[in-house]
Amino acid sequence: MKQAKSRSHSLSSRLPFKGAFLPLAMSLVEKGAEGFGYGRREAGGLVLAIEELFSFYARQATADSAIDVDLEDQGYRLALTLTFRMANPDLRAFNLTWNCSLDSEESLELLGPMLAARSVSSLRLDFGTDDQVVLRLARNRDYPPAADVPLPPGDLKSPLRLLEPSADDLRHFAAMAVAAGSPFLPGFLARPGMAADMLAAGHIGALLIEQDSWIRGGVLWHPLTGSCLELYGPYIFGPDADAQGVTLLLDAAVARISRSPYRGLVRRQGVLAGFERFFDFLGELHLRRGDAAIRSTCYYRQLKEESSGTVYCAEPLASFLDKQYDRLCLPRQIRQAGSDPARLRDGSVLAVELEHERSLAILRPLCAGKDMAANLTAHLDMLRGEGIGNFLVELNTGRSEDTAFAAPLAETGFVPRLVIPDAGQGDLVVYDHPEPEGRV
């Protein structure tokens, strides 16, 4: 695979972090979004976000501080990054569990950040030296759901052949995947226009197979990090093409990806019975929806020689990683590290991704704080109340904000199940939360 180079346009500005410059910051985002071709509703979410975040944190900024505002058109979404310096900023309102109370002045003051977090498609937090805070927000374009399209008939005769898809080909393939009820579809395939724009902008790669001018299936890949790709599929439509189509797609995709700079390839879907030769087995997650069991099997293929690394973490994560690194022959050194509660921020932050089809919530640590265990419990209680029955946490070993959650995760009943090499700033540890009677 020739590494995709994403096409994007961006603009940036450094402004004094004072309320007087808020209109200029809002105008930069509003006019920039308009210039990049985003609609009023799409741009409105980011304009609201910068209005609320700028005005809230400017009140806490020192007199001579500045804020960097960066806006980037990534083809299928608009990304806004705000960078400033602040010791112990109040980030609690970014949690999905945060609610404002009319009876609490403190709570009402955080209404702005809460609205900002809920007006965008995704939010990330990063922290640098000298109290640097980086807020990364993104707002997806509005895409309609997949239209109903016909699937291939059963009387096709010509040989299967590989197809390098155009954006239109991928748009039609995505609609077919939805119509076929293919399991484990990523969210971008449920919105065919998004998949087409991601391909055109270089954010995903894809190969399709066709027969008698009918698309019979496809496989896609998308970077998780600069060193690890995630594979989706293969998805096959119609009878009598399964084994041959899967082999053709996997052979071609793995051969192409192996020529890329990426070190690893992960697949997190169902069992690949008969095709295990393509991957190593990392582990399996057992989820439930009602009385139905859902098996999510994690496969991995090492594409380049593994680089060594150091992981700083505390128990019980350290012992789990030691066993997994030994089993997977990963050259990692684990160093025990503890966190000083006195140096933690007051409030922790968790991002939540919901997959209602699998009754699943995926929690990702964004910011460590003194309330980590209580925050995890609050998220579990709220999500259970909304009918979610499966919970995963993805912990990035390369972020101290993540590894600080190791003990609180154990305290609240989460169990580490598998490690995905290089799938974060370090490796990715996936936890689940068993039912009270336990789940193996």
C-alpha positions as CSV (number, residue, x, y, z in Angstrom):
1,M,0.0,0.0,0.0
2,K,1.2,3.4,-0.9
3,Q,0.7,5.4,2.3
4,A,-2.3,7.6,1.8
5,K,-1.5,11.3,2.1
6,S,-4.6,13.1,3.3
7,R,-5.6,16.3,1.5
8,S,-6.5,19.1,3.8
9,H,-6.6,22.8,4.1
10,S,-6.0,24.8,7.2
11,L,-5.7,28.2,8.7
12,S,-4.4,29.3,12.1
13,S,-4.0,32.4,14.3
14,R,-2.5,33.3,17.6
15,L,-4.7,35.7,19.6
16,P,-4.4,37.4,23.0
17,F,-6.4,35.3,25.4
18,K,-8.8,38.1,26.4
19,G,-12.5,38.4,26.0
20,A,-12.1,41.4,23.6
21,F,-10.7,39.0,21.0
22,L,-13.6,36.5,21.2
23,P,-15.5,38.0,18.2
24,L,-12.3,37.6,16.1
25,A,-11.9,34.0,17.1
26,M,-15.5,33.3,16.3
27,S,-15.3,35.0,13.0
28,L,-12.2,33.0,12.1
29,V,-14.0,29.7,12.6
30,E,-17.3,30.9,11.0
31,K,-15.7,32.4,7.9
32,G,-13.2,29.6,7.6
33,A,-15.9,26.9,7.8
34,E,-17.9,28.8,5.2
35,G,-14.8,29.0,2.9
36,F,-14.2,25.3,3.3
37,G,-17.7,24.6,2.1
38,Y,-19.4,23.6,5.3
39,G,-23.1,24.3,5.9
40,R,-24.5,26.5,8.6
41,R,-25.5,23.7,10.9
42,E,-22.1,22.0,10.5
43,A,-20.1,25.1,11.2
44,G,-22.5,26.3,13.9
45,G,-21.4,23.5,16.3
46,L,-17.7,24.7,16.2
47,V,-18.7,28.4,16.3
48,L,-20.7,27.6,19.5
49,A,-17.8,25.6,20.9
50,I,-15.2,28.3,20.4
51,E,-17.5,30.9,21.8
52,E,-18.2,29.0,25.0
53,L,-14.6,27.7,25.5
54,F,-12.8,30.9,24.7
55,S,-15.0,33.0,27.0
56,F,-14.9,30.5,29.8
57,Y,-11.2,29.9,29.9
58,A,-10.2,33.5,29.0
59,R,-11.6,34.5,32.4
60,Q,-9.1,32.2,34.1
61,A,-6.1,33.1,31.8
62,T,-3.2,35.3,32.9
63,A,-3.1,38.8,31.6
64,D,-0.3,38.3,29.0
65,S,-1.3,34.8,27.8
66,A,-2.2,33.8,24.2
67,I,-4.3,31.2,22.5
68,D,-3.6,29.4,19.3
69,V,-6.6,28.7,17.1
70,D,-6.2,26.2,14.3
71,L,-8.9,25.2,11.9
72,E,-8.4,22.3,9.4
73,D,-10.7,20.9,6.7
74,Q,-10.1,17.2,6.6
75,G,-12.5,16.5,3.8
76,Y,-15.2,14.7,5.8
77,R,-14.9,16.8,9.0
78,L,-13.8,20.2,10.3
79,A,-11.2,20.0,13.1
80,L,-10.7,22.9,15.5
81,T,-7.7,22.9,17.9
82,L,-7.3,25.4,20.8
83,T,-3.9,25.6,22.5
84,F,-3.2,27.6,25.6
85,R,-1.5,27.5,29.0
86,M,-3.4,27.1,32.2
87,A,-2.7,25.3,35.5
88,N,-5.5,23.0,36.6
89,P,-8.3,24.1,34.2
90,D,-11.8,23.0,35.2
91,L,-12.6,20.3,32.6
92,R,-15.4,18.4,34.4
93,A,-18.2,19.6,32.2
94,F,-16.7,17.7,29.2
95,N,-18.0,14.5,30.8
96,L,-21.3,13.0,29.4
97,T,-22.5,12.7,33.0
98,W,-22.2,16.4,33.8
99,N,-25.6,18.1,34.5
100,C,-26.2,21.7,35.3
101,S,-28.3,22.6,38.2
102,L,-30.3,25.9,38.4
103,D,-29.7,25.9,42.1
104,S,-25.9,25.8,41.8
105,E,-24.0,28.9,40.7
106,E,-20.8,26.8,40.2
107,S,-22.8,24.4,38.0
108,L,-24.2,27.1,35.9
109,E,-20.8,28.6,35.3
110,L,-19.9,25.3,33.6
111,L,-22.9,25.4,31.3
112,G,-20.8,26.9,28.4
113,P,-18.1,24.1,28.4
114,M,-20.9,21.5,28.6
115,L,-22.7,22.9,25.6
116,A,-19.4,23.1,23.7
117,A,-18.6,19.4,24.3
118,R,-22.1,18.4,23.1
119,S,-22.1,20.5,20.0
120,V,-19.2,18.7,18.3
121,S,-18.7,15.1,16.9
122,S,-15.6,14.4,19.0
123,L,-13.4,16.0,21.6
124,R,-9.9,15.1,22.8
125,L,-7.6,16.5,25.4
126,D,-3.8,16.6,25.4
127,F,-1.4,18.2,27.8
128,G,2.1,19.4,27.3
129,T,4.9,20.9,29.4
130,D,4.5,24.2,31.3
131,D,0.8,23.7,31.8
132,Q,0.0,23.5,28.1
133,V,-3.6,22.5,27.4
134,V,-4.7,21.3,23.9
135,L,-8.4,20.9,23.1
136,R,-9.1,19.1,19.9
137,L,-12.7,19.3,18.6
138,A,-14.2,18.0,15.3
139,R,-17.5,18.4,13.6
140,N,-18.4,15.9,10.9
141,R,-20.1,17.0,7.7
142,D,-23.8,16.1,7.7
143,Y,-24.3,12.9,5.6
144,P,-27.6,11.2,4.8
145,P,-28.0,7.5,5.8
146,A,-27.5,4.8,3.2
147,A,-30.2,4.4,0.6
148,D,-31.6,1.0,-0.2
149,V,-29.7,-0.6,-3.1
150,P,-30.0,-4.0,-4.7
151,L,-27.6,-6.9,-3.9
152,P,-26.0,-9.2,-6.5
153,P,-28.1,-11.9,-8.1
154,G,-27.2,-15.5,-7.7
155,D,-26.5,-16.4,-11.4
156,L,-23.2,-14.5,-12.0
157,K,-20.7,-16.5,-13.9
158,S,-17.5,-14.5,-14.7
159,P,-14.4,-14.7,-12.4
160,L,-14.1,-12.4,-9.5
161,R,-11.6,-9.5,-10.1
162,L,-10.1,-6.8,-7.9
163,L,-11.3,-3.2,-8.3
164,E,-9.5,-0.1,-7.3
165,P,-12.5,1.9,-6.1
166,S,-13.4,5.4,-7.0
167,A,-15.2,7.5,-4.5
168,D,-18.5,6.7,-6.3
169,D,-17.6,2.9,-6.2
170,L,-17.0,3.1,-2.5
171,R,-20.2,5.1,-1.9
172,H,-22.2,2.3,-3.6
173,F,-20.3,-0.5,-1.8
174,A,-21.1,1.2,1.6
175,A,-24.8,1.3,0.8
176,M,-24.6,-2.4,-0.2
177,A,-22.9,-3.3,3.0
178,V,-25.7,-1.6,5.0
179,A,-28.4,-3.3,2.8
180,A,-26.8,-6.7,3.4
181,G,-26.8,-6.2,7.1
182,S,-23.1,-6.9,7.3
183,P,-22.0,-7.2,10.9
184,F,-19.3,-5.0,12.6
185,L,-19.7,-2.1,10.2
186,P,-17.7,1.0,11.2
187,G,-19.8,4.2,11.5
188,F,-18.4,5.8,8.4
189,L,-19.8,3.0,6.2
190,A,-23.3,3.6,7.5
191,R,-23.0,7.0,5.9
192,P,-21.8,6.2,2.4
193,G,-21.1,9.9,1.6
194,M,-18.7,10.0,4.5
195,A,-16.8,6.9,3.3
196,A,-16.5,8.3,-0.2
197,D,-15.1,11.6,1.1
198,M,-12.7,9.8,3.4
199,L,-11.4,7.8,0.5
200,A,-11.1,10.9,-1.7
201,A,-9.2,12.7,1.1
202,G,-6.8,9.8,1.7
203,H,-8.1,9.0,5.2
204,I,-9.0,5.4,4.3
205,G,-7.8,2.8,1.8
206,A,-10.0,0.2,0.1
207,L,-10.1,-2.7,-2.4
208,L,-13.3,-4.1,-3.9
209,I,-14.1,-7.2,-5.9
210,E,-16.6,-7.3,-8.7
211,Q,-18.2,-9.9,-11.0
212,D,-20.2,-9.1,-14.1
213,S,-20.2,-5.4,-13.2
214,W,-21.6,-6.2,-9.8
215,I,-19.7,-5.3,-6.6
216,R,-19.4,-8.5,-4.7
217,G,-17.4,-7.3,-1.7
218,G,-14.7,-5.2,-0.3
219,V,-12.1,-4.6,2.5
220,L,-11.0,-1.2,4.0
221,W,-8.3,0.0,6.3
222,H,-7.8,3.2,8.3
223,P,-4.9,4.5,10.4
224,L,-5.4,4.2,14.2
225,T,-2.0,5.9,14.7
226,G,1.1,6.6,12.6
227,S,2.2,3.1,13.1
228,C,-0.9,0.9,13.2
229,L,-3.8,0.4,10.7
230,E,-7.2,-1.1,11.4
231,L,-8.8,-3.5,8.9
232,Y,-12.5,-3.6,8.3
233,G,-14.0,-6.6,6.5
234,P,-13.8,-8.4,4.2
235,Y,-17.5,-7.9,3.5
236,I,-19.0,-10.3,0.9
237,F,-22.3,-10.0,-0.9
238,G,-24.2,-12.7,-2.6
239,P,-23.8,-16.5,-2.7
240,D,-20.9,-18.7,-3.7
241,A,-18.2,-15.9,-3.3
242,D,-17.4,-16.1,0.4
243,A,-14.1,-18.2,0.6
244,Q,-12.8,-17.1,-2.8
245,G,-13.7,-13.5,-2.3
246,V,-12.2,-13.3,1.2
247,T,-9.0,-14.9,0.1
248,L,-8.7,-12.5,-2.9
249,L,-9.3,-9.4,-0.8
250,L,-7.1,-10.4,2.1
251,D,-4.2,-11.5,-0.1
252,A,-4.3,-8.2,-2.0
253,A,-4.9,-6.0,1.0
254,V,-2.2,-7.5,3.2
255,A,0.3,-7.5,0.3
256,R,-0.4,-3.8,-0.3
257,I,-0.4,-2.8,3.4
258,S,2.8,-4.7,4.0
259,R,4.6,-2.3,1.7
260,S,3.5,0.7,3.7
261,P,5.5,2.3,6.6
262,Y,3.0,0.9,9.2
263,R,4.3,-1.6,11.7
264,G,1.0,-3.4,12.5
265,L,-2.4,-4.3,11.3
266,V,-5.3,-5.0,13.6
267,R,-8.8,-6.5,12.9
268,R,-11.5,-6.3,15.6
269,Q,-14.6,-8.1,14.3
270,G,-15.9,-11.6,14.2
271,V,-14.0,-14.9,13.9
272,L,-12.1,-15.4,10.6
273,A,-12.6,-19.1,10.5
274,G,-10.3,-20.7,7.9
275,F,-8.3,-17.5,7.4
276,E,-6.3,-17.4,10.6
277,R,-3.1,-17.7,8.6
278,F,-3.3,-14.0,7.9
279,F,-3.1,-12.9,11.5
280,D,-2.0,-13.7,15.1
281,F,-4.7,-14.1,17.7
282,L,-4.6,-11.3,20.4
283,G,-7.8,-12.1,22.3
284,E,-11.5,-12.1,22.4
285,L,-14.2,-10.0,24.0
286,H,-17.6,-11.6,24.9
287,L,-20.5,-9.1,24.6
288,R,-24.2,-9.6,25.0
289,R,-27.3,-7.9,23.6
290,G,-30.3,-9.4,25.3
291,D,-30.0,-13.2,25.0
292,A,-27.7,-13.0,22.0
293,A,-23.9,-13.4,22.5
294,I,-21.6,-11.3,20.4
295,R,-17.9,-12.4,20.0
296,S,-15.5,-9.7,19.1
297,T,-12.2,-11.3,18.1
298,C,-9.0,-9.3,17.9
299,Y,-6.4,-10.3,15.3
300,Y,-3.0,-8.7,14.6
301,R,-0.4,-8.9,11.9
302,Q,3.1,-7.6,12.6
303,L,4.3,-5.8,9.4
304,K,7.7,-4.5,10.5
305,E,10.2,-5.5,13.2
306,E,8.9,-4.4,16.6
307,S,10.5,-1.4,18.2
308,S,11.3,-1.4,21.9
309,G,9.6,0.9,24.3
310,T,9.1,1.8,28.0
311,V,5.8,1.8,29.7
312,Y,5.3,3.6,33.0
313,C,2.4,2.2,35.0
314,A,1.3,0.9,38.4
315,E,-0.4,-2.3,39.5
316,P,-2.5,-4.2,38.6
317,L,-1.8,-3.0,35.0
318,A,1.9,-3.7,35.2
319,S,1.5,-7.4,35.9
320,F,-1.1,-7.8,33.1
321,L,1.2,-6.1,30.6
322,D,4.2,-8.1,31.7
323,K,2.4,-11.4,30.9
324,Q,1.0,-10.1,27.6
325,Y,4.3,-8.7,26.4
326,D,5.9,-12.0,27.2
327,R,3.2,-14.0,25.4
328,L,3.4,-11.7,22.3
329,C,7.2,-11.4,22.3
330,L,7.0,-7.6,22.4
331,P,10.2,-5.8,23.4
332,R,8.8,-3.5,26.1
333,Q,10.3,-2.5,29.5
334,I,7.8,-1.9,32.2
335,R,8.7,0.5,35.0
336,Q,6.5,0.9,38.0
337,A,5.1,4.4,38.4
338,G,2.7,5.8,40.9
339,S,0.7,9.0,40.8
340,D,0.8,11.6,43.6
341,P,-2.9,12.3,44.4
342,A,-1.9,15.8,45.5
343,R,-0.7,16.6,41.9
344,L,-3.8,15.3,40.2
345,R,-6.4,17.7,38.7
346,D,-9.6,18.0,40.6
347,G,-11.8,16.5,38.0
348,S,-11.2,13.6,35.5
349,V,-12.7,13.4,32.0
350,L,-13.9,10.4,30.0
351,A,-14.9,10.4,26.3
352,V,-17.8,8.0,25.4
353,E,-18.5,6.3,22.1
354,L,-21.8,4.6,21.8
355,E,-22.7,1.6,19.5
356,H,-26.3,1.0,20.1
357,E,-26.4,-2.0,17.7
358,R,-24.1,-3.9,20.1
359,S,-25.5,-2.2,23.3
360,L,-21.9,-1.0,23.8
361,A,-20.2,2.0,25.3
362,I,-16.4,2.5,24.7
363,L,-14.9,4.8,27.3
364,R,-11.5,6.5,26.7
365,P,-9.7,8.5,29.4
366,L,-9.0,12.1,28.4
367,C,-7.8,13.6,31.7
368,A,-6.8,12.1,35.0
369,G,-8.2,13.5,38.2
370,K,-8.8,12.9,41.9
371,D,-12.3,11.6,41.2
372,M,-11.5,8.9,38.6
373,A,-13.2,6.0,40.4
374,A,-16.3,8.0,41.1
375,N,-16.4,9.3,37.5
376,L,-16.2,5.7,36.1
377,T,-19.0,4.6,38.4
378,A,-21.2,7.6,37.4
379,H,-20.7,6.7,33.7
380,L,-21.6,3.1,34.3
381,D,-24.7,4.0,36.2
382,M,-25.9,6.6,33.7
383,L,-25.3,4.3,30.7
384,R,-26.9,1.3,32.3
385,G,-29.9,3.5,32.9
386,E,-30.0,4.2,29.1
387,G,-30.0,0.5,28.3
388,I,-26.3,-0.1,27.6
389,G,-25.2,-3.5,28.7
390,N,-21.6,-3.7,27.5
391,F,-18.7,-1.5,28.6
392,L,-15.1,-1.3,27.3
393,V,-12.3,1.0,28.2
394,E,-9.4,1.7,25.8
395,L,-6.3,2.7,27.7
396,N,-3.3,4.2,25.9
397,T,0.0,3.1,27.5
398,G,1.8,6.1,26.0
399,R,-0.3,8.7,27.9
400,S,0.2,9.2,31.6
401,E,-3.4,10.6,31.7
402,D,-4.5,7.1,30.7
403,T,-2.2,4.9,32.8
404,A,-3.3,6.9,35.9
405,F,-6.7,5.2,35.5
406,A,-5.2,1.7,36.1
407,A,-6.0,1.4,39.8
408,P,-9.5,3.2,39.6
409,L,-10.4,0.8,36.7
410,A,-9.6,-2.2,38.9
411,E,-11.5,-0.6,41.8
412,T,-14.6,-0.2,39.8
413,G,-14.6,-3.8,38.4
414,F,-13.0,-3.3,35.0
415,V,-10.7,-6.2,33.9
416,P,-7.9,-5.9,31.2
417,R,-8.4,-8.4,28.5
418,L,-6.0,-7.8,25.6
419,V,-3.2,-5.6,24.3
420,I,-3.1,-4.1,20.8
421,P,0.5,-3.2,19.9
422,D,1.1,0.4,18.7
423,A,-2.6,1.2,18.5
424,G,-2.2,4.4,20.5
425,Q,0.6,6.7,21.5
426,G,1.9,3.5,23.0
427,D,0.0,0.2,23.0
428,L,-3.7,0.0,23.5
429,V,-5.1,-2.0,26.5
430,V,-8.7,-3.0,26.2
431,Y,-10.7,-3.6,29.4
432,D,-14.2,-4.9,29.8
433,H,-16.6,-4.8,32.7
434,P,-18.0,-8.3,33.5
435,E,-21.4,-9.0,34.8
436,P,-21.6,-9.6,38.6
437,E,-21.3,-13.3,38.2
438,G,-18.2,-12.9,36.0
439,R,-17.5,-13.5,32.4
440,V,-14.5,-15.4,31.0
